[in-house]
């Protein structure tokens, strides 16, 4: 696992009307990075959104519906897990989670079943100077987005 990545399992309360799920409280241990902004994105099936990273911000993601393969890669040279990559599924038919990653961790995902709705929270507000982007097929991060397996 990459240093600084956290997962929080979410409780779902179901009855004949549907369900209720708390996603994040400001008192949760996973939320120590603080609050800056909440955003919502819809992503169509087979779309790849990668690679993106923050220089200073922490980010929390929650998939409302749809299914994505999430891939995180540690770009932090001073990290014990520098250069490591982790992947997992999030969304429909998976354990409901919110996942968190710190600044310096490149993140991306591929929508396997969509459209997919994702809510993400960042510890700061949108600032293009604070963000970095890397092409999805870069040699810097050796990852094959066309591989359907989860490693």
C-alpha positions as a Markdown table, in Angstrom:
| # | Residue | x | y | z |
|---|---|---|---|---|
| 1 | Unk | 0.0 | 0.0 | 0.0 |
| 2 | Unk | 1.2 | 3.5 | -0.7 |
| 3 | Unk | 2.1 | 5.6 | 2.3 |
| 4 | Unk | -0.6 | 8.1 | 3.2 |
| 5 | Unk | -3.5 | 6.4 | 1.3 |
| 6 | Unk | -6.5 | 5.7 | 3.6 |
| 7 | Unk | -9.8 | 3.9 | 3.2 |
| 8 | Unk | -12.9 | 4.3 | 5.3 |
| 9 | Unk | -15.6 | 1.7 | 5.1 |
| 10 | Unk | -19.0 | 3.2 | 5.0 |
| 11 | Unk | -22.1 | 2.0 | 6.8 |
| 12 | Unk | -25.3 | 1.7 | 4.8 |
| 13 | Unk | -28.7 | 1.7 | 6.5 |
| 14 | Unk | -31.4 | 0.1 | 4.3 |
| 15 | Unk | -35.1 | -0.2 | 4.6 |
| 16 | Unk | -38.1 | -0.5 | 2.3 |
| 17 | Unk | -37.7 | 3.1 | 1.2 |
| 18 | Unk | -34.1 | 2.7 | 0.0 |
| 19 | Unk | -30.9 | 3.5 | 2.0 |
| 20 | Unk | -29.0 | 6.1 | 3.9 |
| 21 | Unk | -25.2 | 6.3 | 3.9 |
| 22 | Unk | -22.9 | 8.8 | 5.7 |
| 23 | Unk | -19.8 | 9.5 | 3.5 |
| 24 | Unk | -17.6 | 11.7 | 5.7 |
| 25 | Unk | -17.8 | 13.6 | 8.9 |
| 26 | Unk | -15.3 | 16.4 | 9.8 |
| 27 | Unk | -14.5 | 14.4 | 13.0 |
| 28 | Unk | -13.5 | 11.2 | 11.0 |
| 29 | Unk | -9.8 | 10.3 | 11.4 |
| 30 | Unk | -9.5 | 10.1 | 7.6 |
| 31 | Unk | -10.5 | 13.8 | 7.3 |
| 32 | Unk | -7.6 | 15.3 | 9.1 |
| 33 | Unk | -6.5 | 17.3 | 5.9 |
| 34 | Unk | -9.3 | 19.8 | 6.3 |
| 35 | Unk | -11.9 | 21.1 | 3.9 |
| 36 | Unk | -11.6 | 23.3 | 0.8 |
| 37 | Unk | -14.1 | 22.2 | -1.9 |
| 38 | Unk | -16.6 | 19.5 | -2.8 |
| 39 | Unk | -17.0 | 18.6 | -6.5 |
| 40 | Unk | -19.1 | 16.2 | -8.6 |
| 41 | Unk | -18.2 | 14.7 | -11.9 |
| 42 | Unk | -20.0 | 12.4 | -14.3 |
| 43 | Unk | -17.7 | 10.1 | -16.4 |
| 44 | Unk | -18.9 | 8.0 | -19.3 |
| 45 | Unk | -18.1 | 4.3 | -19.7 |
| 46 | Unk | -14.6 | 3.4 | -21.0 |
| 47 | Unk | -13.3 | 6.9 | -20.3 |
| 48 | Unk | -9.8 | 7.1 | -18.7 |
| 49 | Unk | -9.0 | 10.1 | -16.5 |
| 50 | Unk | -5.3 | 10.0 | -15.7 |
| 51 | Unk | -2.8 | 11.2 | -14.5 |
| 52 | Unk | -3.5 | 14.1 | -12.1 |
| 53 | Unk | -1.8 | 15.1 | -8.9 |
| 54 | Unk | -1.8 | 17.8 | -6.3 |
| 55 | Unk | 1.2 | 19.6 | -5.0 |
| 56 | Unk | -0.3 | 20.5 | -1.6 |
| 57 | Unk | -3.8 | 19.2 | -1.3 |
| 58 | Unk | -5.3 | 16.0 | 0.1 |
| 59 | Unk | -8.2 | 14.5 | -1.8 |
| 60 | Unk | -11.1 | 12.2 | -0.8 |
| 61 | Unk | -13.2 | 10.3 | -3.4 |
| 62 | Unk | -16.5 | 8.6 | -3.2 |
| 63 | Unk | -18.2 | 6.8 | -6.2 |
| 64 | Unk | -21.9 | 7.3 | -6.0 |
| 65 | Unk | -22.8 | 4.9 | -8.9 |
| 66 | Unk | -21.0 | 3.2 | -11.7 |
| 67 | Unk | -17.8 | 1.3 | -11.4 |
| 68 | Unk | -14.2 | 2.4 | -11.8 |
| 69 | Unk | -10.8 | 0.9 | -11.7 |
| 70 | Unk | -8.8 | 3.3 | -9.5 |
| 71 | Unk | -5.0 | 3.5 | -9.9 |
| 72 | Unk | -2.7 | 5.5 | -7.5 |
| 73 | Unk | 1.0 | 6.0 | -8.0 |
| 74 | Unk | 3.4 | 7.6 | -5.5 |
| 75 | Unk | 5.4 | 10.4 | -7.0 |
| 76 | Unk | 6.9 | 11.6 | -3.7 |
| 77 | Unk | 10.7 | 11.1 | -3.8 |
| 78 | Unk | 10.9 | 11.3 | 0.1 |
| 79 | Unk | 8.2 | 8.7 | 0.6 |
| 80 | Unk | 8.9 | 5.1 | 1.7 |
| 81 | Unk | 6.6 | 3.9 | -1.1 |
| 82 | Unk | 8.1 | 6.2 | -3.9 |
| 83 | Unk | 7.4 | 4.7 | -7.3 |
| 84 | Unk | 4.8 | 2.2 | -6.1 |
| 85 | Unk | 1.4 | 1.7 | -7.8 |
| 86 | Unk | -1.8 | 0.4 | -6.3 |
| 87 | Unk | -5.1 | -0.4 | -8.0 |
| 88 | Unk | -8.6 | -1.3 | -6.8 |
| 89 | Unk | -12.2 | -1.2 | -7.8 |
| 90 | Unk | -14.7 | 1.4 | -6.4 |
| 91 | Unk | -18.4 | 1.8 | -7.0 |
| 92 | Unk | -21.2 | -0.6 | -7.8 |
| 93 | Unk | -21.1 | -4.1 | -6.2 |
| 94 | Unk | -18.0 | -3.1 | -4.2 |
| 95 | Unk | -17.7 | -2.5 | -0.5 |
| 96 | Unk | -18.8 | 1.2 | -0.1 |
| 97 | Unk | -15.7 | 3.2 | 0.7 |
| 98 | Unk | -14.3 | 6.7 | 0.6 |
| 99 | Unk | -10.6 | 6.7 | -0.3 |
| 100 | Unk | -8.1 | 9.4 | 0.5 |
| 101 | Unk | -4.7 | 10.2 | -1.0 |
| 102 | Unk | -2.2 | 12.9 | -0.1 |
| 103 | Unk | -0.4 | 15.5 | -2.2 |
| 104 | Unk | 2.2 | 14.0 | -4.5 |
| 105 | Unk | 0.2 | 10.8 | -5.3 |
| 106 | Unk | -0.8 | 10.6 | -8.9 |
| 107 | Unk | -4.4 | 9.4 | -9.4 |
| 108 | Unk | -6.4 | 8.2 | -12.2 |
| 109 | Unk | -9.3 | 5.9 | -13.0 |
| 110 | Unk | -11.1 | 4.1 | -15.9 |
| 111 | Unk | -14.8 | 4.0 | -15.9 |
| 112 | Unk | -15.7 | 0.3 | -16.3 |
| 113 | Unk | -19.5 | 0.7 | -16.0 |
| 114 | Unk | -21.1 | 4.1 | -16.5 |
| 115 | Unk | -22.0 | 6.7 | -16.6 |
| 116 | Unk | -20.3 | 7.0 | -13.2 |
| 117 | Unk | -20.9 | 9.7 | -10.6 |
| 118 | Unk | -18.0 | 10.6 | -8.3 |
| 119 | Unk | -17.9 | 13.1 | -5.5 |
| 120 | Unk | -14.5 | 14.4 | -4.5 |
| 121 | Unk | -13.5 | 16.6 | -1.7 |
| 122 | Unk | -10.2 | 18.5 | -1.7 |
| 123 | Unk | -8.5 | 20.2 | 1.3 |
| 124 | Unk | -8.0 | 23.4 | -0.8 |
| 125 | Unk | -9.9 | 25.2 | -3.6 |
| 126 | Unk | -9.3 | 24.7 | -7.3 |
| 127 | Unk | -6.1 | 26.3 | -8.3 |
| 128 | Unk | -4.5 | 25.3 | -11.7 |
| 129 | Unk | -1.0 | 26.2 | -10.3 |
| 130 | Unk | -1.5 | 23.7 | -7.5 |
| 131 | Unk | -2.2 | 20.8 | -9.8 |
| 132 | Unk | -0.1 | 18.7 | -12.1 |
| 133 | Unk | -1.1 | 16.5 | -15.1 |
| 134 | Unk | 0.8 | 13.7 | -16.7 |
| 135 | Unk | -0.3 | 11.9 | -19.9 |
| 136 | Unk | -2.1 | 8.5 | -19.2 |
| 137 | Unk | 0.4 | 6.6 | -21.3 |
| 138 | Unk | 3.6 | 8.2 | -19.9 |
| 139 | Unk | 6.8 | 6.2 | -19.4 |
| 140 | Unk | 7.1 | 7.9 | -16.0 |
| 141 | Unk | 4.3 | 5.7 | -14.7 |
| 142 | Unk | 4.4 | 2.3 | -16.4 |
| 143 | Unk | 0.8 | 1.4 | -16.3 |
| 144 | Unk | -1.3 | -0.3 | -19.0 |
| 145 | Unk | -4.8 | 1.2 | -18.8 |
| 146 | Unk | -6.1 | -1.4 | -21.4 |
| 147 | Unk | -5.3 | -4.3 | -19.0 |
| 148 | Unk | -8.6 | -5.5 | -17.6 |
| 149 | Unk | -7.0 | -7.4 | -14.6 |
| 150 | Unk | -6.7 | -6.0 | -11.1 |
| 151 | Unk | -3.3 | -6.8 | -9.7 |
